[in-house]
């Protein structure tokens, strides 16, 4: 029966489950009975069994109301711990991605709610509910800024510091992880912790944790210490020149051989934070094992885990921000990969370490087109990393051949990323593909800065590819009307993303127009297309310096063209500026409304009227005091007038402030009216759905009566099944324990087996070396005896050579006389060489004249290509006009034929009448 109920629950629609959950929440609010609590817990468990991915980011009203009610019940101290635990489990399940975690933190204030739950149960820190809250908070606060002024944050920090210094190992690790999240890049929390009285014992406890057996505890501790003490005396002692190399080795070992993804993630964050300190970054540039450690870190990219790959790429990008490390990264990534591409046979003789290095660059390139789900962020990070590394490598005086080989291998992968744009798949796919095009074209533009790599790009990039990309992006950005202008939004707005990808592609065409066939004609034709006005205006009015420079360079190329729509561009820029000004005004008004405190309307009105009455009474008093001054002539009246003038100015400013509050409250009331209307509409829908559910309930009651008879027969079977299930579970637990022991023994056996095989391999190598050395010794002894015989023979040969030398000396004297005669001939040849030099200078002057004429011819060819593109446009316009004229001519010929037929028929009738 339990199995059938679970199947029924899985078949239920998610919307129906959420409506049932919302109804159960309202019933539990009205009456906190045990029955309502059980019903609510049952509904929570039902929703937990369904797939609720991206439920919060959908923006629907029903999930929002359910989550609001659950968060409110979880933060209520009167809610039972079992129900609170179920609710927190469901909320943790909903926080499955970064967007959902951000919504839970910012919109529903789940962080403060969980902190209040921990504060209520702070007396029993080992309770499962507290541990659950700590784990969810650690997941929720990762890479999230928490303000120390939020509710229950001070109490949460005190609870964490107290339990970190306790001896309860079960709670120390989650407390350390949560404290690391709160302290990272959060100066307000850091200042609050440093101002506490018990901070020094807390530091001592953390320093003792550095010798802990768990690598996760060590990483959490180092992260907290780096956040709190990096710029203080304690941090200078911990991270000084003596200890920093050990810290580097420890962190790299944890990244490569960590306990899991969580430990690796925090280790990468720790090293990224340490690199922000210039002193520690300088220490890392001088770390002697840096290349080997980076090679091992790059080896992690060979796995198929996108989370691990994302953290590794994040670390490498952080290293690229340090100028001294960027060059070392280039040596690790490019040179071994180039060696592998040149000769696979020589790689085998390089040893195990060389084989690992050879995989580094290829593993990085494989993530560009990885089919693994969730690898899109890894692709963009890999492109950004290659952008940084290739910019460094190509900026050197001479580009190594390994870099050129790597680029030659990389280009087909990059060009493959440009394909696959399908607007029918929706805005999310279009946004993702435009981001990819932007990164790829940026990388190709960097490759075009150097001659050798630009020639490789020009051989693989065609004019048709760039033209198709531009046409696809223009069709995605615009409708059929070429003057359609999309308003500028945020940086993530789809129009901005498409415009950036389009302009990068046009800039790439500009760089390659001289090297690629038909690229120049296509480039100038696209610049005269009116559809690029929108993207060009967005770039020129952007607040990003690179986009403005790209837009200006394209505008400089397009302005001299005859058909460039400069007037439309000016109107588009003016419209963008007006839109931005309007958005700025509205944002200021929104901020003013949000900063207004929520007073009641009647109180505000009374305050305003009372302030106005008080101002009038002050004016009357001043007038009376002036009359009194005329009568009494008091010397202190002038001072009293000054005091009252100051009070008047203060009351006037207060009156203006109250007037602003009244306007803001009126705006809030109008918003409340809209919300009330929306609520009434939703209530009407809910009542209609309730009536529908009532009908369904009656049908279910009838079915229940039919199934009641079957239920009594199946109850006995269920009880027997439960007993069998318990026995099977016990047996399964025993088998699981045996399996874990077997796995541990298997791992130890594999390790010993690897060591044995390695030892045998080394023994065989030493034996072969010994045999070869023995043979070499025998051969050397034999060669020594042979050399002695040769020495005796050479002595006799030397005597014979002495006699030959005497004869050669006589020949040498004769040759000297011949040399004297040849010197005279050499002087004559030098005179002839001077005459040839004069002739060469004359030829060089002729070549310079011909080069000037060639430059003039090249400029004329460029002007002719521009005129040809404009003539092609005029030709297409004239062809359309010619087709219209031919249609009109056909119409006129038809009318003439009709008139001719009518006139001929009339003449025949006249003839008949005359006859």
C-alpha positions in Angstrom: 0.0 0.0 0.0 2.9 2.4 0.8 4.4 1.7 -2.7 1.1 2.5 -4.4 0.7 5.7 -2.4 4.2 6.8 -3.5 3.4 6.1 -7.1 0.2 8.2 -6.8 2.2 11.0 -5.3 4.7 11.0 -8.1 1.9 11.1 -10.7 0.4 14.2 -9.0 0.9 17.5 -10.7 3.4 19.8 -9.1 0.9 22.7 -9.1 -1.7 20.5 -7.3 0.9 19.6 -4.6 1.8 23.2 -4.1 -1.8 24.2 -3.7 -2.3 21.4 -1.2 0.8 22.6 0.6 -0.4 26.2 0.8 -3.8 25.0 2.1 -2.0 23.0 4.8 0.1 26.0 5.8 -3.0 28.2 6.2 -4.7 25.5 8.2 -1.7 25.1 10.5 -1.6 28.9 11.0 -5.3 28.9 12.0 -5.0 26.0 14.4 -1.7 24.5 15.6 -3.2 21.1 16.3 -1.4 17.8 16.0 -3.6 16.8 13.1 -2.8 20.0 11.1 0.9 19.5 11.9 0.8 15.9 10.6 -1.0 17.0 7.5 1.5 19.8 6.8 4.4 17.5 7.3 2.9 15.0 4.9 2.5 17.7 2.3 6.0 18.9 2.8 7.3 15.3 2.3 5.2 15.0 -0.9 6.7 18.1 -2.4 10.2 16.9 -1.4 9.6 13.8 -3.4 9.0 15.8 -6.6 11.5 17.4 -8.9 11.6 21.1 -8.1 14.5 22.4 -10.1 14.5 26.1 -10.7 11.1 26.5 -9.1 12.0 29.7 -7.3 13.6 31.4 -10.4 10.4 30.8 -12.4 8.8 33.9 -10.8 5.4 32.3 -10.2 3.1 33.4 -7.4 2.1 30.1 -6.0 5.7 28.8 -5.2 6.5 32.2 -3.7 3.6 32.1 -1.3 4.4 28.5 -0.3 8.1 29.3 0.4 7.1 32.5 2.3 4.8 30.4 4.5 7.4 27.7 5.1 10.1 30.2 6.0 7.7 31.9 8.5 6.8 28.6 10.1 10.5 27.5 10.3 11.4 30.7 12.1 8.5 30.3 14.6 9.8 29.0 18.0 6.4 27.3 18.6 6.8 25.0 15.5 7.8 21.4 16.5 11.4 20.4 15.7 10.3 17.5 13.5 8.2 19.8 11.3 10.9 22.5 11.3 13.5 19.8 10.2 11.2 18.7 7.3 10.7 22.3 6.2 14.4 23.0 6.2 15.1 19.9 4.2 12.6 21.0 1.6 14.2 24.5 1.5 17.7 23.0 1.1 16.4 20.9 -1.8 15.0 24.1 -3.5 18.5 25.8 -3.1 19.9 23.6 -5.9 21.6 26.4 -7.9 23.1 29.8 -7.4 20.0 31.7 -8.5 17.7 29.8 -6.1 20.2 30.4 -3.2 20.3 34.1 -4.0 16.5 34.3 -4.1 16.2 32.4 -0.7 18.7 34.7 0.9 17.6 38.1 -0.5 13.9 37.7 -1.0 12.9 35.3 1.7 15.6 36.2 4.4 16.2 32.5 5.0 19.7 33.2 6.4 18.3 35.2 9.4 15.5 32.6 9.9 18.0 29.7 10.2 20.1 31.9 12.5 17.1 32.4 14.7 16.5 28.7 14.8 20.1 28.1 15.9 19.8 30.8 18.5 16.6 29.2 20.0 18.4 25.8 20.3 21.8 27.1 21.2 21.6 25.3 24.5 21.8 21.9 22.8 24.3 22.4 19.9 24.6 18.7 19.2 20.9 18.4 18.3 20.2 17.2 14.7 18.2 20.3 13.9 21.1 22.6 14.8 23.5 20.5 12.6 21.0 20.6 9.8 20.6 24.4 10.0 24.4 24.8 10.0 24.8 22.7 6.9 22.1 24.5 5.0 23.6 27.9 6.1 27.0 26.8 4.9 25.4 26.0 1.5 23.4 29.2 1.5 26.1 31.6 2.5 28.8 30.3 0.1 30.0 33.3 -2.1 27.3 35.5 -0.6 27.8 38.8 1.3 26.1 38.7 4.7 25.7 41.9 6.6 26.5 41.7 10.3 23.6 44.1 11.1 21.1 41.5 9.9 18.8 39.8 12.4 20.5 37.1 14.7 23.8 37.4 12.9 25.6 38.6 16.0 24.1 35.7 18.0 25.1 33.3 15.2 28.7 34.5 15.3 28.9 34.1 19.0 27.4 30.6 18.8 30.0 29.7 16.1 32.9 31.0 18.1 31.8 29.2 21.3 31.3 25.8 19.6 34.5 26.1 17.6 36.4 26.3 20.9 34.4 23.3 22.3 35.5 19.7 22.0 32.5 18.4 20.1 34.0 17.1 16.8 30.6 16.7 15.2 29.8 20.4 15.3 33.3 21.8 14.8 33.5 21.2 11.1 30.2 22.8 10.0 30.9 25.7 12.4 34.3 26.3 10.8 32.8 26.1 7.2 30.1 28.6 8.1 32.5 30.9 9.8 34.8 30.8 6.7 31.8 31.8 4.5 30.9 34.7 6.8 34.4 36.1 7.1 35.4 35.9 3.4 35.4 39.3 1.7 33.2 40.7 4.5 34.8 43.6 6.3 31.8 44.3 8.6 31.8 40.7 10.0 35.6 40.8 10.3 35.5 44.0 12.3 32.8 42.7 14.5 34.8 39.5 15.3 37.9 41.5 16.0 36.1 43.8 18.4 35.0 40.9 20.6 36.7 40.2 23.9 37.3 36.5 23.4 39.1 36.9 20.0 42.5 36.0 21.2 41.5 32.6 22.6 39.6 32.1 19.4 42.8 32.7 17.4 44.7 30.3 19.6 42.1 27.6 19.0 42.3 28.1 15.2 46.1 27.9 15.2 45.8 24.6 17.1 43.4 23.3 14.4 46.2 23.6 11.8 47.6 20.3 13.1 44.3 18.5 12.8 44.0 15.2 11.0 41.2 16.3 8.7 42.3 18.3 5.6 38.8 19.9 5.5 39.3 21.3 9.0 42.7 22.6 8.1 41.4 24.4 4.9 38.5 26.0 6.9 40.9 27.2 9.5 43.4 28.7 7.0 40.5 30.4 5.3 39.3 32.0 8.5 42.8 33.0 9.6 43.6 34.6 6.2 40.3 36.6 6.3 40.8 37.8 9.9 44.6 38.1 10.4 46.3 38.5 7.0 47.1 42.2 7.5 47.8 42.0 11.2 50.8 40.8 13.2 49.3 37.3 13.7 48.9 36.9 10.0 52.4 38.2 9.3 53.8 35.5 11.5 51.6 32.8 10.0 52.2 33.7 6.4 55.8 34.9 6.6 58.6 33.9 4.3 59.4 30.9 6.5 56.0 29.3 6.6 54.4 30.4 3.3 56.2 27.7 1.2 54.8 25.0 3.5 51.4 26.6 3.2 51.6 26.6 -0.6 52.6 22.9 -0.6 49.8 22.1 1.8 47.2 23.9 -0.2 48.3 22.4 -3.6 48.3 18.9 -2.0 44.8 19.4 -0.7 43.6 20.7 -4.2 45.1 17.7 -6.0 44.5 15.0 -3.3 41.7 16.5 -1.3 38.9 14.7 0.5 36.3 15.7 -2.1 34.8 18.5 -4.1 34.0 20.6 -1.0 37.6 20.6 0.3 38.9 21.4 -3.2 36.5 24.2 -3.6 37.5 25.9 -0.3 41.2 25.3 -1.0 40.9 27.1 -4.3 39.1 30.0 -2.6 41.9 30.2 0.0 44.6 30.3 -2.6 42.7 32.9 -4.6 42.3 35.1 -1.5 46.0 34.8 -0.7 46.9 35.8 -4.2 45.1 39.2 -3.6 48.0 40.0 -1.2 50.9 41.4 -3.3 53.5 40.1 -0.8 52.2 36.5 -0.9 51.8 36.7 -4.7 55.5 37.6 -4.9 56.3 34.6 -2.7 54.4 32.3 -5.0 56.3 33.6 -8.1 59.5 32.5 -6.3 58.1 29.1 -5.2 60.5 26.5 -6.7 57.8 23.8 -7.1 55.2 26.1 -8.7 55.5 24.5 -12.2 55.1 21.0 -10.9 52.1 21.9 -8.7 50.4 23.7 -11.6 51.0 20.7 -13.8 49.3 18.5 -11.2 46.4 21.0 -10.9 46.0 21.0 -14.7 45.7 17.2 -14.5 42.4 17.7 -12.7 40.9 19.0 -15.9 41.1 15.5 -17.4 38.2 14.5 -15.2 34.5 14.9 -16.3 33.4 16.8 -13.2 32.4 20.4 -14.3 32.4 21.7 -10.7 36.0 20.6 -10.1 37.0 21.9 -13.5 35.3 25.3 -12.8 37.2 25.7 -9.6 40.5 24.8 -11.3 39.9 27.3 -14.0 39.0 29.9 -11.5 42.3 29.3 -9.7 44.3 29.6 -13.0 42.5 32.8 -13.9 43.4 34.3 -10.5 47.0 33.3 -11.1 46.9 35.1 -14.5 46.2 38.3 -12.6 49.8 38.1 -11.2 52.2 39.2 -13.9 55.0 36.9 -12.7 52.9 33.8 -12.7 51.4 34.4 -16.1 54.6 33.6 -17.9 55.1 30.5 -15.9 51.6 29.3 -16.8 52.4 29.8 -20.4 55.4 27.6 -20.2 53.4 24.9 -18.5 50.4 25.0 -20.8 51.9 25.7 -24.2 55.4 24.2 -24.5 54.6 20.6 -23.5 51.5 20.6 -25.7 53.5 21.8 -28.6 56.1 19.1 -28.1 53.3 16.5 -28.1 51.9 17.7 -31.3 55.3 17.7 -33.0 56.5 14.3 -32.1 54.4 11.6 -30.4 57.3 9.2 -30.5 59.7 11.4 -28.5 57.0 11.9 -25.9 57.3 8.3 -24.9 60.9 8.7 -24.0 60.2 11.8 -21.8 59.0 9.8 -18.8 55.9 9.9 -16.7 56.1 13.5 -15.8 56.6 14.7 -19.3 53.5 12.7 -20.3 51.4 14.5 -17.7 52.7 17.9 -18.9 51.8 17.0 -22.5 48.2 16.5 -21.5 47.9 19.9 -19.9 47.2 22.1 -22.9 45.0 19.4 -24.5 42.9 19.0 -21.4 42.3 22.7 -21.3 41.3 22.7 -25.0 38.9 19.7 -24.5 36.7 21.7 -22.1 36.0 24.2 -24.9 33.7 21.6 -26.6 32.9 19.3 -23.7 29.5 17.5 -24.0 29.2 17.2 -20.2 26.0 18.7 -18.8 26.6 22.0 -17.0 30.0 22.6 -18.7 29.0 26.0 -20.3 30.6 28.0 -17.6 33.8 25.9 -17.9 33.9 26.7 -21.6 33.7 30.4 -21.0 36.3 30.2 -18.3 38.6 28.2 -20.5 38.2 30.7 -23.3 39.0 33.6 -20.9 42.1 31.7 -19.6 43.4 31.1 -23.1 42.7 34.7 -23.8 45.0 35.8 -21.0 47.7 33.2 -21.7 47.9 33.7 -25.5 48.0 37.5 -25.0 51.0 37.0 -22.8 52.7 34.5 -25.1 52.1 36.6 -28.3 53.4 39.7 -26.5 56.9 38.3 -26.3 59.7 39.4 -28.6 59.7 36.0 -30.5 56.7 33.6 -30.5 57.9 30.0 -29.8 57.0 27.2 -32.2 55.1 25.4 -29.5 52.6 28.3 -29.2 52.1 28.3 -33.0 51.5 24.5 -32.9 49.0 24.9 -30.1 47.2 27.6 -31.9 47.1 25.5 -35.1 45.5 22.7 -33.0 43.1 25.1 -31.2 41.7 26.9 -34.3 39.3 24.1 -35.5 37.9 23.8 -32.0 37.3 27.6 -31.8 35.6 27.7 -35.2 33.4 24.8 -34.2 32.1 26.8 -31.2 30.8 29.5 -33.6 28.3 27.0 -35.1 25.0 25.9 -33.7 23.1 29.2 -33.4 19.3 28.4 -33.4 17.0 31.3 -32.5 14.1 28.8 -32.2 15.5 27.4 -29.0 14.7 30.5 -27.0 16.5 33.5 -25.3 18.5 31.3 -23.0 20.2 29.5 -25.8 20.7 32.7 -27.7 22.3 34.4 -24.7 24.6 31.5 -24.1 25.7 31.3 -27.8 26.3 35.0 -28.0 28.5 34.9 -24.9 30.4 32.1 -26.5 30.8 34.0 -29.8 32.1 37.1 -27.9 34.8 35.1 -26.1 35.8 33.2 -29.3 36.1 36.3 -31.4 38.1 38.1 -28.6 40.5 35.2 -28.7 40.7 35.3 -32.5 41.4 39.0 -32.3 44.3 38.4 -30.0 45.7 35.8 -32.4 45.5 38.4 -35.2 48.0 40.7 -33.3 51.0 38.6 -34.4 51.9 37.8 -38.0 52.5 34.0 -37.6 49.2 33.3 -35.8 47.3 35.8 -38.0 48.3 33.7 -41.1 46.9 30.6 -39.4 43.6 32.3 -38.6 43.3 33.7 -42.2 43.8 30.2 -43.6 40.9 28.8 -41.6 38.5 31.7 -41.3 36.5 32.4 -44.4 34.4 35.4 -45.5 31.3 33.2 -45.8 31.7 32.1 -42.1 31.9 35.7 -40.8 29.1 36.9 -43.1 26.8 34.1 -41.9 27.5 34.9 -38.3 26.8 38.6 -38.8 23.5 37.8 -40.6 22.4 35.4 -37.9 23.1 37.9 -35.1 21.4 40.7 -37.0 18.3 38.5 -37.5 18.3 37.6 -33.8 18.7 41.2 -32.7 16.1 42.8 -35.0 12.7 42.3 -36.6 12.1 42.8 -40.3 12.2 46.6 -39.8 15.8 47.7 -40.1 15.2 50.8 -38.0 14.0 48.9 -35.0 15.9 50.0 -31.9 16.2 47.9 -28.8 16.5 49.9 -25.5 19.8 49.6 -23.6 19.4 47.5 -20.5 21.8 46.0 -18.1 25.0 44.2 -19.0 23.2 40.9 -19.2 20.4 42.2 -21.4 20.0 40.2 -24.5 20.4 43.2 -26.8 23.7 44.1 -25.2 25.0 40.5 -25.5 24.0 40.2 -29.1 25.5 43.7 -29.9 28.8 42.8 -28.3 29.0 39.5 -30.3 28.1 41.3 -33.5 30.7 44.1 -33.1 33.4 41.6 -32.2 32.7 39.7 -35.4 32.9 42.9 -37.4 36.1 43.8 -35.8 37.5 40.4 -36.7 36.5 40.9 -40.3 38.3 44.3 -40.2 41.5 42.6 -39.0 41.3 39.9 -41.7 40.0 41.9 -44.7 43.5 42.1 -46.4 44.3 38.4 -45.9 41.0 36.6 -46.6 39.4 36.5 -50.0 36.1 38.5 -50.4 36.4 39.6 -46.7 36.9 43.3 -47.6 33.8 43.5 -49.8 31.7 41.7 -47.2 33.0 43.9 -44.4 32.1 47.2 -46.2 28.7 45.8 -47.3 27.9 45.0 -43.7 29.0 48.4 -42.5 26.4 50.0 -44.9 23.6 47.8 -43.6 21.2 49.9 -41.5 20.6 47.0 -39.1 24.0 47.5 -37.4 23.0 51.0 -36.2 21.4 49.6 -33.0 24.5 47.6 -32.0 26.8 50.4 -32.9 24.8 52.9 -30.8 24.7 50.5 -27.9 28.5 50.2 -28.0 29.1 54.0 -28.3 26.8 54.7 -25.3 28.1 51.9 -23.2 30.0 52.4 -19.9 32.6 49.8 -20.8 35.8 51.2 -22.3 36.5 48.3 -24.6 33.0 48.4 -26.2 33.3 52.2 -26.8 36.7 51.7 -28.4 35.4 48.9 -30.7 32.4 51.0 -31.7 34.7 54.0 -32.5 37.0 51.9 -34.6 34.1 50.6 -36.7 32.6 54.0 -36.9 35.9 55.4 -38.3 35.8 52.7 -41.0 32.1 53.2 -41.8 31.8 57.0 -41.8 33.5 57.6 -45.3 31.2 55.0 -46.9 28.5 56.6 -49.2 25.5 54.6 -47.9 26.3 54.6 -44.2 23.2 55.7 -42.1 24.8 58.3 -40.0 21.5 60.2 -39.4 19.8 57.0 -38.1 22.9 56.4 -35.9 22.6 59.8 -34.3 18.9 59.3 -33.6 19.6 55.9 -32.0 22.3 57.3 -29.8 20.0 60.1 -28.7 17.2 57.6 -27.9 19.6 55.5 -25.9 20.8 58.5 -23.9 17.2 59.5 -23.2 16.3 56.0 -22.1 19.3 55.9 -19.7 18.3 59.3 -18.2 14.8 58.1 -17.7 16.0 54.9 -16.1 18.3 56.9 -13.7 15.4 59.1 -12.7 13.1 56.1 -12.0 15.9 54.3 -10.1 16.3 57.4 -7.8 12.6 57.4 -7.2 12.6 53.7 -6.4 15.5 54.2 -3.9 13.6 57.1 -2.3 10.5 54.9 -1.9 12.5 52.0 -0.4 14.2 54.2 2.1 11.0 55.7 3.4 9.9 54.2 6.8 6.4 52.6 7.0 4.4 55.1 9.0 0.6 55.0 9.0 -1.2 57.4 6.7 -3.4 59.1 9.3 -0.4 59.7 11.5 1.5 61.3 8.7 -1.4 63.6 7.9 -1.8 64.6 11.5 2.0 65.3 11.7 1.8 67.5 8.7 -1.2 69.4 9.9 0.3 69.8 13.4 3.6 71.0 12.0 1.8 73.6 9.8 -0.1 74.8 12.9 3.0 75.0 15.0 4.7 77.1 12.3 1.8 79.6 12.2 1.9 79.8 16.0 5.6 80.6 15.9 5.0 83.3 13.3 2.4 84.9 15.6 4.7 84.7 18.6 7.5 86.4 16.6 5.2 89.2 15.6 4.1 89.6 19.2 7.7 89.7 20.3 8.5 92.3 17.7 5.6 94.5 19.1 7.0 93.9 22.5 10.4 95.0 21.3 8.9 98.3 20.1 7.2 98.8 23.5 9.7 97.5 26.0 13.0 97.9 24.0 14.5 94.8 25.5 18.2 94.2 24.5 17.9 90.4 24.3 15.0 90.3 21.7 17.5 90.1 18.8 19.0 87.0 20.2 15.5 85.5 20.7 14.7 86.3 17.1 17.8 84.5 15.9 16.8 81.4 17.9 13.3 81.5 16.5 14.6 81.9 12.9 16.7 78.8 13.3 13.7 76.9 14.7 11.6 78.2 11.7 14.2 76.9 9.2 14.3 73.5 11.0 10.5 73.3 11.0 10.4 74.3 7.3 12.8 71.5 6.4 10.8 69.1 8.5 7.7 70.1 6.7 9.3 69.5 3.3 10.5 66.1 4.5 7.0 65.2 5.7 5.6 66.3 2.3 8.1 63.9 0.6 6.9 61.2 3.0 3.3 61.9 2.0 4.1 61.6 -1.7 6.0 58.4 -1.1 3.2 57.0 1.0 0.7 57.8 -1.8 2.9 55.9 -4.2 3.0 53.0 -1.8 -0.8 53.1 -1.4 -1.3 52.9 -5.2 1.0 49.9 -5.2 -1.0 48.4 -2.4 -4.2 48.9 -4.3 -2.7 47.1 -7.3 -1.7 44.2 -4.9 -5.2 44.1 -3.4 -6.7 43.8 -6.9 -4.2 41.1 -7.7 -5.0 39.3 -4.5 -8.8 39.5 -5.2 -8.3 38.0 -8.6 -6.1 35.2 -7.2 -8.7 34.6 -4.5 -11.5 34.2 -7.1 -9.3 31.8 -9.0 -8.6 29.9 -5.7 -12.3 29.7 -4.9 -13.0 28.3 -8.4 -10.3 25.8 -8.0 -11.6 24.9 -4.5 -15.0 24.1 -6.0 -13.3 22.0 -8.6 -11.4 20.2 -5.9 -14.6 19.7 -4.0 -16.1 17.8 -6.9 -12.9 15.8 -7.2 -13.1 15.1 -3.5 -16.6 13.7 -3.8 -15.4 11.4 -6.7 -12.5 10.4 -4.5 -14.9 9.5 -1.6 -16.9 7.3 -3.9 -13.7 5.6 -5.1 -12.5 5.2 -1.5 -15.7 3.4 -0.6 -15.1 1.0 -3.5 -11.4 0.5 -2.5 -12.2 0.1 1.2 -13.1 -3.5 0.7 -9.9 -4.2 -1.1 -7.9 -2.4 1.6 -8.9 -4.8 4.3 -7.6 -7.7 2.3 -4.3 -6.0 1.6 -3.6 -4.8 5.2 -2.4 -8.3 6.2 -0.1 -8.5 3.1 1.3 -5.1 4.0 2.2 -6.2 7.5 3.9 -9.3 6.2 5.8 -7.2 3.7 6.9 -4.8 6.4 8.4 -7.7 8.4 10.2 -9.0 5.3 11.4 -5.4 4.5 12.9 -5.0 8.0 14.8 -8.3 7.6 16.0 -7.3 4.2 17.2 -3.9 5.4 19.2 -5.5 8.2 20.8 -7.9 5.8 21.5 -5.0 3.4 23.2 -3.1 6.2 25.4 -6.0 7.0 26.2 -6.4 3.3 27.0 -2.7 3.0 29.4 -2.9 5.9 31.1 -5.9 4.3 31.3 -4.0 1.0 33.0 -1.0 2.6 35.6 -3.2 4.3 36.2 -5.0 1.0 36.7 -1.7 -0.8 39.2 -0.6 1.9 41.1 -3.8 1.6 40.9 -3.6 -2.2 42.4 -0.1 -2.1 45.2 -1.2 0.2 45.9 -4.2 -2.0 46.0 -2.1 -5.2 48.4 0.3 -3.5 50.8 -2.5 -2.5 50.5 -4.1 -5.9 51.4 -0.8 -7.6 54.4 -0.5 -5.3 55.5 -4.1 -6.1 55.2 -3.5 -9.8 57.2 -0.3 -9.5 59.9 -2.1 -7.5 60.1 -4.9 -10.0 60.4 -2.4 -12.9 63.2 -0.6 -11.1 65.0 -3.9 -10.4 64.8 -4.9 -14.1 66.1 -1.5 -15.2 69.1 -1.8 -12.8 69.9 -5.3 -14.0 69.9 -4.3 -17.6 72.1 -1.3 -16.7 74.6 -3.6 -14.9 74.8 -6.0 -17.9 75.3 -3.1 -20.3 78.1 -1.6 -18.1 79.9 -4.9 -18.0 79.8 -5.2 -21.7 81.1 -1.6 -22.1 84.1 -2.5 -19.7 85.1 -5.4 -21.9 84.9 -3.4 -25.1 87.0 -0.6 -23.5 89.7 -3.0 -22.5 89.9 -4.5 -26.1 89.9 -1.0 -27.6 92.8 0.0 -25.3 95.0 -2.8 -26.6 94.2 -1.9 -30.2 95.1 1.7 -29.6 98.5 0.7 -28.3 99.2 -1.1 -31.6 98.0 1.9 -33.5 100.3 4.2 -31.5 103.4 2.2 -32.6 102.3 2.3 -36.2 101.7 6.1 -35.9 105.3 6.7 -34.7 106.7 5.2 -37.8 104.2 7.1 -39.9 105.3 10.4 -38.3 108.9 9.9 -39.4 107.7 9.5 -42.9 105.6 12.6 -42.6 108.6 14.7 -41.5 110.4 14.0 -44.8 107.2 15.0 -46.7 107.1 18.3 -44.7 110.5 19.3 -45.8 109.5 18.8 -49.4 106.4 20.8 -48.9 108.4 23.8 -47.5 110.1 24.1 -50.8 106.8 24.1 -52.6 105.5 26.8 -50.2 108.2 29.2 -51.3 107.2 28.7 -54.9 103.6 29.4 -54.0 104.5 32.7 -52.3 105.9 34.0 -55.5 102.6 33.0 -57.3 100.6 34.9 -54.6 102.4 38.2 -55.4 101.3 37.9 -59.0 97.7 37.2 -58.0 97.5 40.3 -55.8 97.9 42.5 -58.8 95.0 40.8 -60.5 92.9 41.3 -57.2 93.3 45.1 -57.4 92.0 45.1 -60.9 88.9 43.1 -59.8 88.2 45.6 -56.9 88.0 48.5 -59.4 85.5 46.5 -61.4 83.4 45.9 -58.2 83.2 49.7 -57.5 81.7 50.2 -61.0 79.1 47.5 -60.2 78.1 49.3 -56.9 77.4 52.5 -58.8 75.2 50.6 -61.1 73.3 48.9 -58.1 72.5 52.4 -56.6 71.0 53.5 -59.8 68.7 50.4 -59.9 67.6 51.0 -56.2 66.4 54.6 -57.1 64.4 53.1 -60.0 62.8 50.6 -57.6 61.7 53.3 -55.1 60.0 55.2 -57.9 58.1 52.0 -58.9 57.1 51.4 -55.2 55.4 54.8 -55.0 53.5 54.1 -58.2 52.4 50.7 -56.7 51.0 52.4 -53.5 49.0 54.8 -55.6 47.6 51.8 -57.6 46.7 50.0 -54.3 44.8 53.0 -53.0 42.9 53.3 -56.3 42.0 49.6 -56.0 40.6 50.1 -52.5 38.5 53.1 -53.7 37.3 51.0 -56.6 36.2 48.2 -54.2 34.2 50.7 -52.1 32.5 52.1 -55.2 31.8 48.5 -56.4 30.0 47.7 -53.1 27.9 50.9 -53.4 27.2 50.1 -57.1 26.0 46.6 -56.2 23.5 48.2 -53.7 22.3 50.7 -56.4 22.0 47.8 -58.9 19.7 45.8 -56.5 17.6 49.0 -56.0 17.4 49.6 -59.8 16.4 46.0 -60.5 13.5 46.3 -58.1 12.4 49.6 -59.8 12.8 47.9 -63.2 10.5 45.0 -62.1 7.9 47.6 -60.9 8.1 49.4 -64.3 7.7 46.1 -66.2 4.6 45.3 -64.1 3.2 48.8 -64.9 4.0 48.3 -68.6 2.2 44.9 -68.7 -0.8 46.6 -67.1 -0.8 49.4 -69.8 -0.4 46.9 -72.6 -3.4 44.9 -71.3 -5.5 48.1 -71.1 -4.5 49.0 -74.7 -5.5 45.6 -75.9 -8.8 45.9 -74.1 -9.5 49.3 -75.6 -8.5 48.0 -79.1 -10.9 45.0 -78.8 -13.7 47.3 -77.6 -13.1 49.7 -80.5 -13.0 47.0 -83.1 -16.3 45.5 -81.8 -18.0 48.9 -82.1 -16.9 49.4 -85.7 -18.3 46.0 -86.7 -21.7 46.9 -85.2 -21.8 50.2 -87.2 -21.1 48.3 -90.4 -24.0 45.9 -89.7 -26.3 48.7 -89.0 -25.5 50.4 -92.3 -26.1 47.2 -94.2 
